[in-house]
Amino acid sequence: MVTASAERPGVPSVPARRPRTPGWTRLRNVLPTPTGTPFSLSYSLILLGTGLYARLGDPRTVHDLLTVSSTDVSNLSQRPLLTLLASALWVVGGITSPYLVVFLLVLGALERRVGGLRTAGVFLLGHVLATLLTEIPVAASVAVGHLPDSSLRRLDYGVSYGLIACAGALAGLLPPRPRWALTGGIGAALIAGSLVHFDPLTDWGHALALLIGVACWRYVRGVAR
C-alpha cells in the first residue's frame, strides 16, 4: 500500500517551505522589551525621567543636584559610593541627548545575550573604573602642585563611561570582522567627539572605558546565550 506522501517515480520532491517569521517577531528579537530587557528598559526610563527634570525643573535645584552628583575628587573623597551612583542617573544633554537612544539599544542588545545582572556588571565596571582612573591622577597632580586646587571640583556626570564599556563588550560577541569594525568605529567616534569638544580628562575616560569593554570580551563570550 502506498501512502499519499510517497514520492512518485521520476518526479522530483519539492522541499517543504519554512514558515516565515513574522516581522514583529524579528523586530521583537532586536528591540528592548519589558520581558526581554528589563534592566535596560528600566534604566532608560530613569534616565528619561531625570532628563525631563533637568529640562523642566528649577534651574538652581538642577544645578545643585548635578553638582552633588559630579564625580570630581572633592565629592569622591567625601562620599564615593553615593557620588558614583548618583552620577550615573543623569545624561549629559538631557532628553535631547542621543545617548538616550544609543544607551537603550546597546545595553538592550548586550542584555539579550548575557542577561541583566551581567550587563549591569559591565556597565558599573566601566563607569567606576574609568572614573577612578581619571580622577585619582587629578588628585595626585593637585597634591604635588601640578594642578590648582580648583581641579578638585569640576562638573562631571553621566553614563558615557558605562555605555562605552558595554558597547565595547558587545563588539566581542560579533564575528571577527564586524567585531573589529565596531570597535574601530567606536574609537573613531570618540576621536571625532574629542575634536569637537576637547576635554582631556573625559576623553581619557572614554578611551579607558572602551579598553575595559574590550577586556570583558572573554567573559561575555563565556556567558553569552
Buried (B, 14 or more C-beta within 10 A) or exposed (E): EEEEEEEEEEEEEEEEEEEEEEEEEEEEEEBBBEEBBEBBBEBBEEBBEBBEBBEEEEEEEBEEBBBBBBBBBBBBEEEBEEBBBBBBBBBBBBBEBEBBEBBBBBBBBBBBBBBBEBBBBBBBBBBBBBBBBBBEBBBEBBEEEEBEEEBBEBEBBBBBBBBBBBBBBBBBBEEEEEBEEBBEEBBEBBEEBBEEEEEEBBBBBBBBBBBBBBBBBEBBEEEBE
